Amino acid sequence: MNRPARSELGSHWNLDPNCVFLNHGSFGATPTVIREEQRRWQDLLEHEPVHFYEDLAEKFMEDARRALAAMLKCDADDLALIENATSGVNTVMRSLRFEKGDEILVPDHAYQACRNTLDYVAQRWGATVVTVNIPFPISGPEVVVERMMAGVTSRTVLAMVDTVTSPTGLLMPFEELTAKLESAGVSVLLDAAHGIGMVPLSLDSLGASYTTSNCHKWLCAPKGSAFLHVRKDKQENIHPLTISHGMTFPLGDTTRFRHEFDWTGTRDISAHCALPATIEFMASLTEGGWNEIMEQNHQLAIKGRNILCEALSIDAPCPDEMITCIATLILPADGASNGIPLHEPDPLHEILQTKYGIQVPVWSWPSPEGRYIRISAQLYNSEEEYRYLAHALRQELNF
Ligand SMILES: Cc1ncc(COP(=O)(O)O)c(C=O)c1O
């Protein structure tokens, strides 16, 4: 089978023409126009660095926060521009204080780097991280709600909830969970790394204490652009990982939260400056703007998943409503992980890459044990690419 072409919109990305790129989920991919836009900001900065940082940067960052806030239905003043979701989770966790015996709830599908942060902070305070098992395959979102709420005790103070889980690609019922947990007195830290541009987010009505999301994933913004949203009543206790001038700078008509997060030392803010243009450009690629992008990607992920399931005679591990623009499947592989330990590369990943030119993650996962593959769907992908992946898998798994 010949290597398939991308969709028509694929021409907006400068992706390797020899690569069938089915892994937008890991690091995103940024259209050429936006990369040029970022370079324009960098050029402006280097044209007169002092003028840029001292006179202009604050306004540019405010423009970026306002553009995000319009999409996120929240107050722009509650947003901090940060580099990535990992630092968003770290910012919150390393700001909070815990009592000995406090419990922090987390599903077992959490992203390992963020889970590590929870473990590290909990251990320092004598708090306990309580892991909730979420089955996979799973019949519906109610199972997640039931399991997570069953994990709440009188000692639970915080829950880290994903919008969409990284290993299993599950759309968590994060709105219902947030409402239930917050009203039970449990602060929610929403790990929405797969969030903005992938699922609609209305942060003010959502009511989570803390939300962090990557713009460099599904918004397709340049790398190193993310935000942390902190509910107003929680802002006093949340400080950036880097303490800088903002801690003592005269307040004027703004808040300490603003001052502290707007200046965390000299850094390249070009990715943040490019956010308004990114949001606008991406929306212009479809008639229906962002809602249509999310829906198209969702439909393509469903199609891609169906193609793989049919070709490999496997069942989808969750209903269509529980996937967004990524979908994880459990590969038929001796009923187990092929003996490959977690964190070790699966040779199938390399074979798909070198022999077929396909970039798609394949790995082993312990709960339940198995060999997993995760496809992504972005505007540049075509249905043919999933057929080609199905063909390659059939060849390599001896169908
Ligand atoms: C659920 C989840 N949380 C956090 C992250 C970390 O994102 P970053 O590396 O941009 O900090 C990822 C990355 O894939 C993720 O999937």
The ligand as an SDF file (V2000), in Angstrom:
LIG
                    3D

 16 16  0  0  0  0  0  0  0  0999 V2000
   -2.5840   14.6270   30.7040 C   0  0  0  0  0  0  0  0  0  0  0  0
   -1.2760   15.3330   30.5110 C   0  0  0  0  0  0  0  0  0  0  0  0
   -0.8120   16.1160   31.4870 N   0  0  0  0  0  0  0  0  0  0  0  0
    0.3430   16.7960   31.3590 C   0  0  0  0  0  0  0  0  0  0  0  0
    1.1000   16.7010   30.2130 C   0  0  0  0  0  0  0  0  0  0  0  0
    2.3980   17.4300   30.1350 C   0  0  0  0  0  0  0  0  0  0  0  0
    2.4420   18.3850   29.1110 O   0  0  0  0  0  0  0  0  0  0  0  0
    3.7610   19.2510   28.9740 P   0  0  0  0  0  0  0  0  0  0  0  0
    4.8720   18.3090   28.6490 O   0  0  0  0  0  0  0  0  0  0  0  0
    3.4870   20.2030   27.8650 O   0  0  0  0  0  0  0  0  0  0  0  0
    3.9760   19.9200   30.2760 O   0  0  0  0  0  0  0  0  0  0  0  0
    0.6760   15.8670   29.1760 C   0  0  0  0  0  0  0  0  0  0  0  0
    1.4850   15.7160   27.9520 C   0  0  0  0  0  0  0  0  0  0  0  0
    1.2180   14.9630   27.0680 O   0  0  0  0  0  0  0  0  0  0  0  0
   -0.5570   15.1790   29.3220 C   0  0  0  0  0  0  0  0  0  0  0  0
   -1.0060   14.3660   28.3640 O   0  0  0  0  0  0  0  0  0  0  0  0
  1  2  1  0
  2  3  1  0
  2 15  2  0
  3  4  2  0
  4  5  1  0
  5  6  1  0
  5 12  2  0
  6  7  1  0
  7  8  1  0
  8  9  2  0
  8 10  1  0
  8 11  1  0
 12 13  1  0
 12 15  1  0
 13 14  2  0
 15 16  1  0
M  END
$$$$
